[in-house]
């Protein structure tokens, strides 16, 4: 079963995997505050490489993505 709804500024997709409901939200062109908020919401502390930090992602979205992409964003589950 998949339920898909769209709201301004993001898209929410729901589905089930191995009997567990998953809710994934697409955040188009997120700003620094949203990136930091998503990062802070990771349970148990974040495990990452330097290329996954909010600072790197923000820089990538500001400097590189607009040159080569019509749209870009973050999927959050």
C-alpha positions as CSV (number, residue, x, y, z in Angstrom):
1,X,0.0,0.0,0.0
2,X,1.3,3.4,-0.9
3,X,-0.3,6.7,-0.1
4,X,1.1,9.8,-1.8
5,X,0.2,13.3,-1.0
6,X,1.7,16.6,-2.1
7,X,1.9,19.8,0.0
8,X,3.5,23.2,-0.8
9,X,7.3,23.1,-0.4
10,X,7.6,19.4,0.1
11,X,6.2,16.0,-1.0
12,X,5.3,13.2,1.4
13,X,5.4,9.6,0.3
14,X,4.2,6.8,2.6
15,X,4.7,3.1,2.1
16,X,5.4,-0.1,4.0
17,X,8.6,-2.0,4.0
18,X,8.9,-5.3,6.0
19,X,5.6,-4.5,7.7
20,X,6.8,-1.1,9.0
21,X,5.3,2.2,7.8
22,X,7.8,4.6,6.3
23,X,7.2,8.3,5.8
24,X,9.6,10.1,3.5
25,X,9.5,13.8,2.9
26,X,11.1,15.6,0.0
27,X,12.4,19.1,1.0
28,X,13.1,21.1,-2.1
29,X,16.0,23.6,-1.9
30,X,16.3,23.4,1.9
31,X,17.9,26.3,3.7
32,X,20.6,26.1,6.4
33,X,18.1,26.1,9.3
34,X,16.2,23.1,7.9
35,X,19.5,21.2,7.2
36,X,20.6,21.8,10.8
37,X,17.2,20.8,12.1
38,X,17.1,17.6,10.1
39,X,20.6,16.8,11.3
40,X,19.7,17.4,14.9
41,X,16.7,15.1,14.6
42,X,18.8,12.1,13.9
43,X,18.4,9.6,16.8
44,X,21.4,8.5,18.7
45,X,23.8,11.1,17.3
46,X,24.8,11.3,13.7
47,X,27.3,9.0,12.0
48,X,28.6,10.5,8.8
49,X,31.5,11.5,6.6
50,X,32.5,15.1,6.1
51,X,30.4,15.1,2.9
52,X,27.1,14.6,4.8
53,X,27.4,17.4,7.3
54,X,24.8,20.3,7.0
55,X,27.7,22.7,6.3
56,X,28.9,20.7,3.2
57,X,25.3,20.1,1.9
58,X,24.4,23.7,2.3
59,X,27.6,24.8,0.4
60,X,26.8,22.2,-2.3
61,X,23.3,23.4,-2.7
62,X,24.3,27.1,-2.8
63,X,27.4,26.8,-5.1
64,X,27.2,23.6,-7.3
65,X,23.6,22.4,-7.6
66,X,22.0,25.5,-9.1
67,X,24.6,25.4,-12.0
68,X,23.6,21.9,-13.1
69,X,20.2,21.1,-11.6
70,X,16.7,22.5,-12.2
71,X,15.7,21.3,-8.7
72,X,17.5,19.7,-5.8
73,X,16.7,18.7,-2.3
74,X,16.9,16.3,0.7
75,X,14.8,13.2,1.4
76,X,14.1,12.8,5.0
77,X,12.7,9.6,6.6
